[in-house]
Amino acid sequence: MQPADPAPAPLESSSVPTGTASVPVPAPFAPPPPPAWATLVVASCNTLNLALPGRVYYDNQDPYGADEYERKLNWLGAMLGRLNADVAMFQEVWDEAALRAAVARSGLNYAQVLAPGAEQGATGTPRLGLATRLALESIEAIPGFAPAQAVDLPEIGRYERFERPVLHAVLRTKQGLRIHVLVVHLKSKRPKYLQDAEGRTLEDTDDPEVTARATLRSLMMRAAEAAALRSIVVGITQRTREPLLLMGDMNDGPHAVTSQMIAATQAVAYDRQARDVALFHALDVQTEPALRRDLAYSHVFQGWPELLDQLWVSEEFVAGSRFALGDVKRVEIFNDHLHEGRDGTRSDHGFLRALLRVRLPLPPSPPPPSNGPPATPSL
């Protein structure tokens, strides 16, 4: 019987014999530490005509009585408490004082609660509002289009102003990141009938051809606002790495022509340079698995669910972008109340909430261990 071969000697962890020389073996690979995140919760809330009691905001609409106003504040406060957003954006605010009261009813603390143009009560159309825990660097209402963006409406004439001025705020996180926020409420799909100076309708609203013409005017108004808003988006996003969030009541779906005029996401498919000024729908880029998108809706009109309330983000919040500073982790729509019956104390829109994450810088790596004797500190 042949003797068994002797067991090979264990190899040194630092070298592998190859003839008379040795090849160093690298230290075991250390995977990079997982990313650290800071979270940012944002929400959009169409309040459905938030006004002080006794205040006439539309001539054909009864003002809130004291009890009705209290119920509205209680409902809005409870909803805001559920959302618990770091930044909440509001539509249909007639009185900043009413917005402040609703936010106070939530029990949450915000550094700023503002509704520019509604400080003393808005006239004509409601305004947009913002409540934020983040530091507010600036805020402005943008009422008009650039001169070249005005359009002529059939039988009406020049259209050159947003019905609800766009709200642009610049916020800063605790980590120092500047974030641009646009709060929007575009023209509704309601037909735009001709009216006299006192607001009385001059057309036969029962005539289907008249209604089609009035709907055309409404569409042109919303499209003109979308084109003007696109110019604002490009001005903020072009050649900068400061992220933009656009949120509010778009009065159209994500794939509508007006929405794509603002976002220009489709251009990315054939022009990667377009990513710099494109916006991405939060439901499309969220990183956490969610319900099917066609189950998401924020408004019900004559039995048809629609996703009118939306969040769009610049590529800095798209996880797959090489310029990503964070991501959209989850989007939720609070819409149960839409099936509880029509009541002016509740909103006729679902409230949208999104959990965003901002990547924090990794801590510096510790120095590699020394194989030699400890260094003598210098005196």
N, C-alpha and C positions, 0 to 999 in steps of 0.2 A: 504494500500500500504506500502510495506516495504521501509524504507528509503534507499537511495542509499549508497553503500559502500563508505566510504571516500577514496579519491584519495590517493594512497601511497605516502609517503614522498620521495622526490628525494634522491638518494643515494649519499653519499659523493664520490668524485672521487678518494679518497685515500683508501677507505675500503668498504667491503661488510659485513653487519651484519650476523653473523652465531651464533645464541645463544647469549652468552655474550662476544664472542671473535670477532675479525675482521681480515679479510685476506687482506693484501695489494694488490692493483691492480697495475700492472706495468704501467709505463708511456706509452703513445701511441708509437707503433713501428715506428721508423724512418728508411725508406729505405736507403740503402747505396747510397752515391753520385755516379752519373754516372762516368765511367772511363774517365780519361783525356788522350788525345793522342797527340803524336808528329808524323808528317807525313814524309814519305821518298818516293820520286818518283825515280824509277830506269828505265832504258831503255837499249835496245840492238839494235845496228845498224850495219848491214852489209853494208859497204860503197861501195862495188864493185870496188876494185882496186883503192884506193885513193893514188895517186902518184903526184909528182911535174910535171909541164909541161916539155916536152922534155925528160923525164926519161923513159928509156926502162926497163920495169919490167918483161915482158915475150918476148921471142924472136919472137913469132908469133903474137904479139899484138902491134899495133901502139901506140906510146906514145901520151899523150894529147898535143894538141896545146894550145896556150895561151888563145884563146877564149873558147875552150872546157873546159879547166881547170877552167876558171872563172864561166862558167855555172854550173859546178859541185859544186864549192864552194858555189855559190848562192843557189843551190837546197838543199845541205846538211845543210847549215846555216838556211834556212827557216824551214826545217824539225826539226832541233834541237831546234829552237825557239818554234815550236808547242809542242814538247815533254816536254820542260822545266824541264828536269830531274835533280835531285840532284846528281845522279851518272849515267853517260852514259858510256856504254861499246861498244867497236867497234871491228869489224873484217875487215880483208883485208886492213890493213894500210901498205903501202910501205914506206911512209916518214912521220916521226913525224911532220915535218914542215908543211906538207899539212894538217894534222889533226888539228894542232894548228890554221891554217888559216881558216879551215872550222868552228871550234868552235868560233873563233873570229867573223866570218861572222854572227853567230846567234845572236849577241848582248848580250849574257848571260855571266855572270862572274863565272869563276871556279877557285878554289884555285890551282888545279893541272890539267895539260893535258899531258899525257905521253903515249908513245908507245915503251916500252923497246925492243931493237933490231932494231928499225927503226930510231934511233936518227940521224944516218948518212946515212940512206937508207937501207932497208932490201934487202937481196939477196936470191935468190932461191924461197922462199915463203914469203907471207906477214905476218905481225905481228898483235898482238892484242893491243888495246889501251883502255885508261880509262880517263874520265874527271870527276872530283869530286869537290863538294862544301864541303864535309865532310873533317875533318882532316885525312891526310894520315899518318899512322904509318909506314907502310912498303909496298914494292911492289917487286915482283920477277917474272921472266919468268922461267918456268920449262920446259926445252927442252927434257929431256930424261926419259925413264922408269927406275924403279928399275931393277937391273940385272935379277931377277927371272921372270920379266914380259915380256921379249923379246920373240918374236915368229919368226919362219922361214916361209917365204913366198915362195910358189911354184915358182921355176925357178929364184928367186931373191935372197933369202937368209935372213940374220938376219934383223929383223925390231925392233928397240929399241928406237926410238925417235918420238915425236909428229911432224907431218908435220908443224903445227903451234904451237909453244910452248905455253903451258897453262900459263895464267897470274893470279897470286895470289896476292891480295891486302888485307891489313888489314886497315879498316877505323874506325873512332871513331865519334859518334854523339855528339852533344852539351851536351846531358845528360850524356855522359860518356860511352855509350854502345859500345863495340868493335864488329864489324861485319866483317866477312871474306867474300871476294868476289872472285869467280873464273870466269874468262872470258875464253870461250872455242870456238874453231872452229875445229870440228872433220873432218876427211878425208871424201871427197865427195864420191858420188856413181859412179862417172865417172870411167869407166874401167881402170885398171892399166896395160897397154900394156908394153911389154918389150922394152927397149930402149938401144941405144949404148951410149958411153961416151959423145957424142955431143947432145944427146937428140933426135936422130932420131928413129922413131918407127921401130922395127924389125919384127913385126907381121902383118898379113893380117887382117886389122880392118874390112873388109867386111865379114869375115868368122864367122858365128854365134857361132861355137864351140870355136873359139879363143876368141871371145868377152865374152862368158860365163866364160872361164878360167880367163880372165882379170878382170871380175867383181868379181869373187871369191877372187882374190888377194886384190881388193879394199875393199871388205867386211871384209876380215881378218885384213887389216890395221886399219879400223875403229873400229872393235871389240877389237883389241889389245890396241888401244888408250883408248877405253871405260874402259877396265879392269885396265889399268894404272891409269886412272882418278879416278876410284873407290877407289884405294888405297889412293890417295890424299884426297878424301872426307872423308874416314874413319879416316885418320890421323888428320883431322881438327875437326871432330864432336865427336869422341869417348870420352865419359866421360867428357864432357864440356858443359856449357850452353851458350857459345858464338855462336850466330847464323851464318849460312852460306847461301849465295846466290850463285847459280850457273846459269850463264846466257850466252847465245850465240847461235851460229849456230851449231846445233847438227847433221845436215845432215841426220836425221832420225826422225820419229814421236815419240810421248811420249810413245807409247806402244811397240815400237820396242825393240828387244832383247838388242841392244846396249844401248838404253836409260835406260832400266831396270837394265842392268849391273851396270850402274853408280848410279842410284837412289835406287835400291833394295826396292822400295815401296811395292811390292807384298808380301815380307816376313813379313810385319807388320800384315797381316791378320791372321797368325798362330803363331806369335812370337812377343809379345808386346815389348820385350827387343830390338827388331830390330829397334824400333823407334829412338833409340839413334843415329844410324848411317844411317838412311834412309833419303831420300829427297822426297819432295812432290811437285807435279806439281801445279804451281800457279793457273791454271784454275780450278783445282779440289778443291782447298781449299779456293778460294776467297769467301768472306762473303757477297758481294753485288750481287743480282741477275743480270744475264748477258744473252746475247744471247746464244743459244745452242752452245755447244762446237764444233760440227761438222761444224759450220759456220766460225770457226776461222782458218785462214791459213795465212802463211807468205811467200809462194813461189808457183809459178805455173810452172810446168814442162810439156811441151807438152800437155797443156790443163788440167792437173791434179793439183788441189790445195793440198798443203802439209803444215803441221805445223812443220817447221824445226827450227825456232827460238823460244827458250823456256826459261822459268824461273823456276828453281827448288829451293825450300827453305827447310831448316831444320825445325824440329818440333817447334822451338822457334817462328816461324811465322805461326803456325797452330793453329787456334782459339780454337779447341777442346782439345789441348794438355794441360796436367797439368803443363807443363813447358813453356807454351806460354808466350812470352814477348811482343807479338803483333800479327798482322794478315796481310793477304793479302786482302785488301778491294776490289780492282778492277784491272782487266787486260784488256788492249786494244791493238789492232793491227792496225797500220796505213798502209793500203795496197792498197789504191785507185790507186796509181801510177803504180801498176803492170798491169793495164789495159790501160795504156796510151801509149803503144808502147815501144819497146826496144830501149834504148838510154843509152850509156855509162856514161852520166852525171847524170843519176838517178840510184838508186840501183835496183837490180833484186830481192830484198827481202823486205818484209814488216818490219817495225820497231815496236818493242814490247815495251809497257810501262806498268808499274804496280805501283799502289799506295799501299804502305805498311804503316802500323801504328805501332808505338811503344807505349806501355802503360806507362804512367808517374806515379810515386808514388803519392798516394792520400795525400792531406794535412792532418796534424794531427787533430783529432777530438777535438772540444772544450770541456773543462771540464764540467761535469754535473752541473746544477744549485744547489746551496746550499739552504737548507730549513731553516737553522739557521741564526742567526745574522751574519753580515759580520765579518770576522776575522780581528782582530786588527793587523796591520803590526808590525813586530818586529823592534825594534830600533837598 
